[in-house]
Every structure is written in structure tokens, then in C-alpha cells.
Amino acid sequence: MIYLNHAATSYPKPPAVVEAVMHALTAPPVSALRSTAGDNDELPDRLRQSLATLLHTAHPERIVVTSGATDSINRLIGGWGITHAVATADNHNSVLRPLYNLKTIRQVDIVEADIIDTPDLWPAEMGGGAMLILPHCSNVTGAIHDIRHISAEAHRRGMTVVVDAAQSAGCIPIDADGWEVDAIAFTGHKALYGPPGTGGYYLRPGIALRPTLFGGTGRDSSIVEYKGDDWEYEVGTPNRPGMAGLKAGVDLVLEHTVERIFQQVQAKTLWLIRELNSINHVSVYAQGGKCQGPVVSFNIKGLLPSDVGYLLENAYGITTRTGLHCAPLIHRQLGTAPHGTVRVSLSHQTTDDELQALVAAIREICQGL
């Protein structure tokens, strides 16, 4: 099998990740602050330190471990208590659905994805205490947003900035402190090679986010009602096997360095875009260039994306993903609704031979049209 669906989840998981998970599952149970054994549990802090290095922040204590990007984004949107949000059209449903379904949010403005990188084109009224939320890298087109530039302009207008880094953490450089964003959500099971059900968020110092989950933490069980802003964010029994696997994955990424990973996967992605653009009947929804992440969507004229995906899977053994990719608004902008696209997504493990096999398969499919 040729696996090219890493934007959904990375596969296969590196042996070090599997070993870390298995070790955590077979070791005696540990619950920090809640037993004598837990007093020496250093895993959560070591994981936060690795994540802080990855995210380029000097504040590992501001990283909260969750079950993934969806969990993190829901906590950020719900805990901030916003009433007005500005979201780009390339957001995932993990952003759009909370915005449109939380009763506390009274206004949601959608901005086209290609406009947000040019603040000179922003509507004059955009701002006024709203939360701006956008992906670092689109999970449909692979476009990378200029977060530093966007964050500076948004803050000048009095906006809060939340970044969804589900598609970028581990394969595209992130600079939390340099960007001066207010929050970054990330997941562990994609480019960080961690197990499903892992992830977290970074919260800029000075922000007191109200929790949306409450429960036991082991710190002080006599507390029932919190006073002031002394909140606790990691409640319930921690996912220790997931944390162990995530740390192993993050450490592997740090060993290779995100910068080197990005250079390698971007070069492969740009090659793929050029090859696809050279095939008759193929429409590519990726611009390429220096702001291209390892995600490429395309369609073959006359065929539904689902049919192309079926052919690739069953005739050539190539796994891609088809449909709207949980990001419906960007497809309206691209003109690919309601059926969506075929999506190819790369990882550090993707080989040149695999991409050449994909291109050869698409050429062969198109020859019959």
C-alpha cells in the first residue's frame, strides 16, 4: 500500500512511538499528585518541554495537553467567552461548528482565505474585540498563512488571534513567541507521529482562559468552587500512553528538525504539483511556491473525486482522501462543492517512488478519458 493521507493521520507510526505507548500501557499505573508513585511522574512536564521547543516558546507551563486539536479549539472558543468571531473560509469544521453552534457567539464573519494574508484588503470594520481564528496551513489547498504579519495587524485592530496548527505542527516551522499570537491549537496524530487522541494548545502568558471541563486533578481535592483565575485545565485521568507516544513522536521530529522536514516535504510537494499540472484533464487546487504545505487537492474532469479515490485505492493500491475534508466553506470558494476534491498529503516518510507511482496512476486514468 502507498499511503498518501497523512493530513488525516500519519502512518505508519515510528517504532519509537509504538514502543513508548506499549511501555506506558504495561508499566504500573501512574497518576500524578494522586498516589505515592505519582509524585515522581515527570512525563507531563517533559512532554511540555519538548512541545515548547517545537512551538518555539519559552513558556512550557502555558501548554495544556488535551485529546487533540478539536478538543483544544472547542476549549479555546468556549472558554474565551467571545460573542464575535472572524474566521477564514479555509477553516476546518472543528472551528466552524463551535462558532456556529455555541449560543454565546452572536456574530460570525467569514473572510476569503486568500484575502487574510493581505491586511490592506481587510474590511475596514474588521476588528473591534473579535476573535480571529484561522489555520496555519489549509487541509485542502496546503496554503500556509503568514501568521506573523496577520497577528500584528489583527492585534493592532484589537483582535484576539487563535491559530489552528493541526496541519503544520511537526512539518512546518512555528514561532509562538515570535508571532505573538494568543493561542495555538495542535494535534498529535498527524505530523507529530503520535497516537490518536493526543494534542493540546498553547496559551499566551497573561491570558486567563475559563475552563470548559472540570474534574479531579489531585492538586487540592478540597476545592469545589474556584476563586479568581486559579484554574486547572488538565482534569480527569490523564492519557499517559498517549502522552508517552506523543513525546516520542515530538522528539523524533526535533531530532530531524522541523526546518529540514519542511524543506524536504515542500520540495516533494512542489514536484507533485508541477507533475499534476502537466496532465490533461487534471485541475490542481494548490498554488505552490514558498507558502505551500504538504497538501495537494486535485480533480479529474469528468470523474467524481470519490470515483478517482476508488480507482487509486483498488487498482493501484494508493490511499488518498476524497470529499470536502471537513472544510466545506473553502470548497465554495474553489468551486469544488458539493463533491470536493481528491486530496494527497505527504509526510517526512513519503518517498519519491511513491509520488512517481501516484503520478503514473493518474496519467493512466486520464488516458482513458
N, C-alpha and C positions, 0 to 999 in steps of 0.2 A: 504493500500500500504506500502511495505517495500522499502524505498528509500536508495539506495547504490550508488549514483552517485554524491557524494559531491565534487569530483575533478572537476566536470563541474560547479556546483554551489550548495551552501548549501541550504537545505530545511528540514523542514520549517524554515522561518526566526523567530528569537525570538520575542515575543510580544513587547519588548522594542524597537526593531529596527522598527517594523511596526508603533508603536506609534510615534516615533521620526520623521519618514517620514511624517506621516499624520499631525502632528503638524506643520511641516515646510510648508506643502502644504496649510494648512488652515490659517496660520498666515499671517499678512500683508507682502508684498514683501520687501525684504531687499537686498540692493546692496552696498557692502562695498565701501566707498570713493566716491559714486556717488549720494548720497542723504543725507539729514539730518538724516534720520533714520539709514542709514548705518554706520554712524560714530561710533556707539556703537555696531557694529556687531562683537562679539568675537568668533563666531563659527569656522572660519577658523584657528585661532591661537590655540583654544582649541583642535581642531582635530589634528593639527600638534603636539601638546604637547603629546597627547595620542599615536599618531603613533611613536613619538620619544621614548617614554617609551617602546613600543612594539618592536621597532627595536634596542633598546639599543644604542642610540646615544645621545650625549649631544648637538646636533645641530638641533633642530626642525625647525629652519629657512631654513635648507637645504633640507626640504621635500616639494615637489611640488605635488599638488593634480591634478589628471588627470581623464580620464574616465575609466582607468583600466590598466592592465599590457601591453596589446597590444599597446595602445596609448603611454605608458611610454617607452617601448622598442624602438618603432619607433622614438620617440623624441631623445632618447639617442644615437641610432645608427646614425640617420641622423644629429643630432646636433654636434656630436663629430668630424665629418669630416674625419673619418678614410678611409684608402684605403686598409687595410689588416686586416682580421678578422680570428681568430681561434675559432671554435665552436665545442662543443661536440655533438656526434651523438644523444644524448637524448634531444636535444633542440626541442622546440615547433615551429610550423610554424610562430608564432609571432616574432620569432628570425630569422628563416631560410629565410623566404620570403623577409624581408627587406635586409638581407645580399646578397641575390642572385639577387635582382631586383633594388637596388639603383645603379645608374650608376657611382657614385663616388667610389664604392668599386670594386677594380680590382682583389683582390685575397681572396678566402675563403678556409681555410684548415679545414677539419673535423677530429676530434680525437675521437677514440672509447671511449665510456662513462666509461668503467672500467679502462682505462689507466690513465685518468686525475687525479685520486687520488694518483697515484704513479709517482711523478715527475722524479724519476730515469729512468722511461721508456719513458719520453717525447722525441720526436725527438730533436736532438742537435740544429737544426736550428730554432726551435720554439721560437719566441720572436721577437726581433728587432722592437719594436714600434707597434706591432699588438695589437688589442683588443681581449682579451679572454672573451668569453661570454658563460655562462653555467647556467643550472637550479640548484637551491639549492636541490630540490627534483624532481626526474623524475615523470612525469604524466603518465607513462606507467608501470615502474617497482617499483616505490616507493623508489628507491635508493637515499640516502642522500649523497651528496658530502661533503668532508672535506674542506670547503671553506677557513678556516684559513690557512691551510697548502698550498693549491693551490694558494691562493692570495700571500703568502710570496714568493713562488718560481716564480710566474709569474712576480711580481714586480722586483725580482732580475734579471730577464731576460729583463726588460724594457717594460713589457706589461701593458696595462690598463685592469682592471678586472671589468666586469659587471655581476651581478647575477640576474637571474630571480627567484624571490621568490613567484611566483603565487601560487605554491602548498604548500608552507611552512609557509607563514606569517599567524600567528594565531594558528598553531598547532605544529610547530617545532621551538625551540629557534633560534633567530637570534641575532647576535652581530656585528652590523655595525661598531662601533668604534674599537672593538677588532679585527675584521677580516681585517680592513684597506683596504676594497675594495673601488673602485672608485664610484660605483653606484649600487643601488639595486632597482629593479622594483617589484611592488606588486599589487595585485588586491584586491578589497574589497568584492566581492560577493561569495568567497569561504569560507575559514576557519575563516574569519573575520565577517561572517554573515551579511555583508552589502548588499545594493541593487545592482542590475546590473548597470553597467555604473559608477562605482566608483573605485578608486585606486590611484596610484601615484608612485613617485620614490624619492629615497634619493640620493643626490649628495655630495660626499666628499668635505669638505671645501678646497678652493683654486682652484677648477675647474670651469672655466667659459664656460658653455655649450651654444653654439649658439642655440637660439630658432628655431624651425621649424614651429611654429604658431605665428602669430602676430595679434593684435587687441586691442580693448579697455580694459583698466584696471582701469581707474578712478584716477590713481595716478597723472598724469600730461598730460592732453589731448592736450597740445600744442606740445608735442614731436611727430614728424613724423619719423625722422631718428635717431636711437640710436647712441650715441657716446661711444666708448670704450666698456667695458664689462658690462655696467649697464643695463643688460637685464631684462625683465619681462617675467615670464613663465606661469602665470595663466591669460589667456585672455578670453574675452567674458563674457557672463552672467554665473555666477557660478551655479553649480548644488547643490543648497542649500538643497533640500530634500535628495539628495544622500549623501551629506556631513553629515547631521544630522543623517541619518540612519547608515552611516559608523562609526561615532563616538560612537553611541550607541553600535554597534557590537564590536568595539575595546575595549570599556570599559568593556563589559561583559567578553571578553577574558582576559583582565588584572585582572579582579576580580577573575576569576578561576585560573589564572596564566598559561602562555604558558607551563611552565615546567610540571605542573600537567596534563594539557591536553595532552601533548606529551606522558607522561608515560602511561596514560590510553589508548589512541588510539593505541599506539605501542603494548601494551600488547594484545589488541584485534586483531590487525593485525597479530601478530606472531602466535596467536592461530589459526586464519583463515588459514594462510599459512601451518601450520602443518596438519590441517584437510584436506585441499585440496590435499596436497601431499600424503595423505593416501588413496586416492580414485583412483581406477584403471581407466585408460583412461584419466586422467586429467594431463595436463602439466602446471606447475606453473612457471611464469616468475617473480619471486621475490626471492631474496636470504635470506631475513630475517636478523636476527642479530641486532646489535645496530645501524646500519646505514639504518634501514628500516623505511620509512614513511608510512602513512595510505593509500597506493595504492597497489592493487594486481591485476595483469593480469594473466589470465589462458586461456587455450583452452581445449576442449574435443575432443579427437581423433575421427575422422570420422564425425564430425559435424562442420559446419561453425560457426564462432563466432556470426554472425547475427542470425542464427537459435537458438543457445543457448540463446541469449538475448531475442528472441521472446518467447521461451518456458518459461523462467523465468518470463517475464512480464505477459503473457497471461494465463499461467497455475498456476502460484504461486503468482502473484502479487508482484514480486520483480523487482525493477528498477535498471538496471546496465547500462553500456555503451559498445558498440561494435564497432570494426573498428580499424583505425590507430590512433585515438585520436589526430589528428593534429600533430603527431610527426613521420613522415614517415621514417626517417633515422634509428631510433633505431630498427624498425621492420626488417630492412635488417640485422642488427647485430644479432637480436634474431632469425632470420629465420621464422618470422611470417608474412612477406609480402606475397601476397598483401592484405590478408583479415584481418590481425591484430589479436586482442585478445578480450576476454570479460574482462572488467575492473570493479573491485569492489573498491569503495573508501569510506572510513569511515569518520565520524566526531565525535566530542565530544558527539553528541546526539545519536550515534549508540548504540543499546543495545545488550546484549549477546543473547537475544531471537531472534533478527533479524538475527544475524550471524548464529545461530543454524538452523534457518529456511532455510537460504541460503544453508548451507552445506547439510541439509536433502534433499533439492530440487535437488541439483547436484548429490547426491548419487542415487536418484530415476531416474534421467535422464540417468545416466551411467548404471544402472541395465538393461536397455533395449537394450544395445549395444552388 
